[in-house]
Amino acid sequence: KKCSGLGESHGDINWEGLGFSLTPTDYMHVMKCSKGGKFSQGSIVRYGNIEISPAAGILNYGQGIFEGLKAYRTQDGRILLFRPEENALRMKIGAERLCMPSPSVEQFVDAVKQTVIANKRWIPPTGKGTLYLRPLLMGTGAALGVAPSPEYTFLIYCSPVGNYHTGGALNLKVEDKLYRSIAGNGGTGGIKSVTNYAPVYASTTKAKANGFSDVLFLDSATGKNIEEATACNIFVVKENVISTPAIDGTILPGITRKTIIDIAMDLGYKVVERSISVEEMISADEVFCTGTAVVVTSVASVTYKETRAEYKTGAETLSEKLRGILVGIQTGGVEDKKSWTVQVE
């Protein structure tokens, strides 16, 4: 039986076949705001194409930022969000940098909840995937000159997803010629600007054609220290110490990154945020990546020029331990002692 009503269960989706690709759902949330104004009450509308001026700021000058978060189904049928207020706050910081108004934290979280409820038949069962939500904040008003847009649109759409990387542990290639983020604290590497992502395509396309999972970028200032992969943060483990590049304006302050640091410290590990050279990473015991999409994923190898370093992977790794705790909290199987989850409905 195929169901199509608002919020009904769905009987014919092949949850086993989910990857990280778009499956159009039923509804999206749209909210608009004029320059100098504040976002008013948005609305749930049918998922579909949007009409936009050819002179819109998002199209001509890249005035846009996005977020990514997930809705999780628990074993007992509840629906949970994970730290959505952190996404709202990060969007506000990004909006200020790009001279855009942004929804309040309350508006953001409420809009996410509305989108989830409207599309809840698309939330996979526990262990089969999640409902990925993509909030977009865009300059949609027409302006020919280089200036902030006169109108803005906040939009949330969603899609059921499985694993971001389907091949298990990652094999990374260090990019030593192109950079993800330029100009340190003055740049936009620390926000989710839409302009940060297309520049990585040249590197990732070449790396994947050569059998790698993703690219690991270096800092543009020295070309010696690791920063992050295309869409995830990186951690390096040596003995009982976990290190990760410091947030300095070029690296995205990942919400999963922040969470994993807290979980690891609660387990008694020493976590250090600092500069990490390629050479130091190569001699590590274990390496893993974190992000909303990748969750916590082990790195099997990193290739830098002619050197290929291999790391511990599998059930006994720290990354698997951390992933188990994180996913447990997100799906209601592990006690949420820090009030990170938000129940929908």
N, C-alpha and C positions, 0 to 999 in steps of 0.2 A: 504494500500500500504506500502510495506517495502522498505526503502531506505538504500543504503549501500555506497553511494559515500562520498568522503571527504567533511566534512562540511555541508552535507545536513540535513534537518530536519528528525526526526524519527517519524513514524506514529503509531507504534504498541507497544510502551513501556507502561507498566502499572505504571504510575507515582504514583498512589495511594498506591502501594504496596512496595514502597522503604523503606528499613531499613538501618542500617549501616553495609552493607555487600558488598562484591565485586561483581560488575557486569562488566565483561570484556568489554572493549571498543575497538576502532579500532586501535589507534596508541599510541606510546610512544616515548619519546625523549631520545636519548643516546649520551653521550659525554665521551671521554676517555682522560687520561693523564698519562704520565710516571712519575716515582718518580723524583723529582727535576725539573720537567717541569711545563708548564701551560696548562690549558684546552684550546683546540682549538675549532673550530666550530663544534657543534654537528649536529645531523640529526634526522628527524622524521622517525621512522620505524614502521612496523606493530607490534601491541601488540602481545606478545608471550613469550615463555620461553627463558631464556638466558643460554648460555653455560659458565661454570665457572670451573676453576681448582679445584681439591679436596684440593689443598694446598693454596687456596686463603685466604688472611688475614681475610676477612669477615667471612669465615666458621670456621677457626681454632682459631682465636683470637678475634673475635668480633669487628674488625676494621671497624666500620660503624656507620653512623648517618642518621637520616631521618628528614624530615619536613612534615608538613601538612597544606594545605591551600585550599581555595575554590574559584570557579568561580560562580558568581551569575547572574541570568537573571532578568532584570528589566521588569516592566510592558510594557514599550515601546520597548522591544526587544533587548536592549543593553546588553552587557556582561561586568561585572565588576569583578575585583580582589580587595582584601582588604589588603592593606599594604604589598604587596609581598616583598618589599625591606627589611622589618623587618625579614622575614623568611630567606632571603639571608644572612643578617648580622648574624643571630643566627647560621646558618649553618657554616659560616666562623669561628665563635668563637669555635664551636664544633670541626671543622676540625683541628684547631690549637691544641686543647687539645689532639686529637688522632693522631697528627703528619701526617695529610693528606693535600694535596693541595685541594683547593676548587675553584669553578667557581667564577668569579667576580660577583658583585651585578647585573651588566648589563646583563651578560651571564645568570644568574639565572632567572631574570625576563623575559628576551627574550625567554628562553627555556620554561618557564611556559606559556607564551602567545602562542607560537607555538603549545604546547600540547593542550591548550584549543581550538584554532582555528581548529586543526585537528580533535578534538573530539566534536565539538560544537553541533552536533545533540544529544548528550547525556546530555546536560545541561537541567535540568527540568524547566518547567515553574515556574514563580514566585509563591512562597508559596507551591510548591510541592516538593522542595528539592534543592540540589545544586550539582555541580560537584566537588567532593573532589579530590585534587591532592596530590600525594605522591612522593616528590623528595627524592631520595636515593643517598647517597655518600658512596661508598664501596671500600675497598681494594680488588681488584680482581686479582692482580698478585700473582704468586706462590712463597711462601717463607716458608721453613720448620722451620727455627729458629724464635724465638720471636723477631721480628723486623718489621718495617714498610714495607708495601707491595711495590713491584717494579712498580705496575700499579694500576690505580684507574678508576672507572667508576661512572659517574654521570648519573642517570636515573630518568625520571619522568613518572609515569603511573597515570591513573585516573579512577574514578568510580562515577556514579551518586549515591547519598546517600540521605536518609531521616534522621529522628531523631536518634541520637546515643543511647539514652535511650527511649524506647517506652512506658514506664509506667508513664510518667508525672513526678511529683516531686520525688526526690530521697530519698531513705532510706539507710543511710550509716552505716557501721559497723566500729568502730575504731579498728585497728589492733594494739595490744599491745605486740606482741611477735616477729613478723618479721618486718624488716625495708626496705623501698624502697631505701634509699640512706644512705650510710655510709661515714664517714670521712670528713664531713663538707666541707670547702672550697677546700680541696685537692682531693675530689672525683669527680664523674661525674654526680651527681644529677642535676646540673645546665645546662647540655647540653642534646640534644636528642640522646644520645648514644643508639644503639640497645641493649646494654647489660643492660640497666636500666629496661627493660620491662618484660622479661621472669621471673625474680625473684618474680614478684607480683602475678603470676598465682596461686601459692599455696593459698594465702590469698583470692584472688577474687573468685576462684572456690568454696572454702568452704563457703564464704559469700553468693554467689548467690544461692548455694544449700540450704541455710537457709533463702532465701527470701529477701535478701538485694540487692540493686542496685549496690553497689560498696563499696570499702574499703577506709577508710581515714587513712593515715599513720602518725605516730608520729616521732619526731626527734630522731635520734639514740643516741645523746649525753646525753639527760636527760630522754627520754621516756615520757615526760610530755606535750610537746607542739605539736600542730597540724602542719602538713606540707602541704600535698596535697593528692588528691585522685589518683587513678591509672593513669589517663590521663587528669587531669584538676586541676586548682587552686581553692582555697576555700576562701570565704569571710564571715565575721560574722558581723551582724548588731545589734547594741544596741542603741535604741533611734535614735539620728541623726548622730551617728558616725559609719562609716564603717571601719572595720579592716581586714587586710589580712596578712598572714605570710610574713616576709621580705625575699627578695632575698639574700641568703647568701652562695650560692654555692651548697646547697642541693635541692633547689626548682627550677623547670623550670621557667624561665622568660617568662611567657605566653604572647603572643601578644594580645589575647583577654583580659587578665588580665590588661595589660598596658592600653588598650583602655577604659575598663570599669572604671578604676581609673580616667582617664581624663574626661569621660562623667559625672561621679558622682560628681567630683569637679566642673565642669561647672554648674551643677544643684544646687550647694551650699552646698553639703554634705562635712563633714570633713572625709577625708580618711587617715588612719594611717597604715603604714607598720611596723610590729613589731612582737615579739613573742606572741603567743596566747595559753594559757593553755587549756587543755580539759575542765576543770571546768568552765572557762570563756565562752567557746563555748556553753556549756550546758545551761548556763543562758541567752543566746542571744535571741533576739526577732525574728530574721530571719537569715537564712544561705543560701548561694547559691554558685554554682560552675560555673567557666568560662573555656572556651577552644574552639578551632576551631571546634571540633566535637560536644561538648555539648552546644555551644554558651553561653547562660546564663540560668541555670536551677536551680529552687528552690529545696531546701532540705526540705523534710517533717519531717524527723526524723534522729537522730544520736543515735546509741546504743553503749555505752561504758561499758564493763563488764556487770553489772546487771542494769545499768541506761539507760533509753530510754528518750531522750529529744525530744519534738515535737515543730515545728516552724510554723509560719504563711506561708501560701501558697495561691495561687490564684491571681485573676486579680488586687487586690489592693496592692500587694507587691511591694517593691522597685525593686526586681529582675525582675519582669515582666515589670516594667517601663523602666528599663535599657535595657532589651532585646528588647523591642519595638523600642527604639531609635537606638540601634546597628543594628538590622536587617533592619530598615528603611534606614539607611545610606548605608549598604551593598547592598541593592537591589534598591537604587535610589529613594526611597520614601521620605526620609528625607534629607534636604540639607547637603552636605558634606563640612562643613566650614573649615576643617583641611586638605583637600586634601589627605584623607586616601585612596580613591578609585582610581583605575587605569582602564581606559576603554581599552578593547581588541578590536583591529581592528580600 
